[in-house]
Amino acid sequence: MSVTYKYVFEFNEQRVDGDGDMKDMLGGKGAGLAHMAKAGLPVPPGFTISTEACHLFLKDRSRFDEDTGSEIREAMKRLEET
C-alpha cells in the first residue's frame, strides 16, 4: 500500500491547511501564518513547504521528488489565481 504525504500547506481566505500546533511540520513562521489565517487575521495568501520536504531536498539537491514538485506547482497556480 502506498502512503501519500502532504508537503505543501496553503492558506488564504477560503482555505487553511495547517494550524499553529504544527511547528514541527511547518516551521515556526509557517505555523504562525496558518494560525493567524485560521483566526481570520488579514494574512496575504500563500503556502508553506513542509520541513520534511526541505530535509528531503537537502539530502539530495540533484533530485526533487516529482510529487512534491507537482504540489508546489499546483499551489503556485492557485496562488496566482487568487
Buried (B, 14 or more C-beta within 10 A) or exposed (E): EEEEEBBBBBBBEEEBBBBBEBBEBBBEEBBBBBBBBBEEEEBEBBBBBBBBBEEBBEEEEEEEBEEBEEBBEEBEEBBEEE
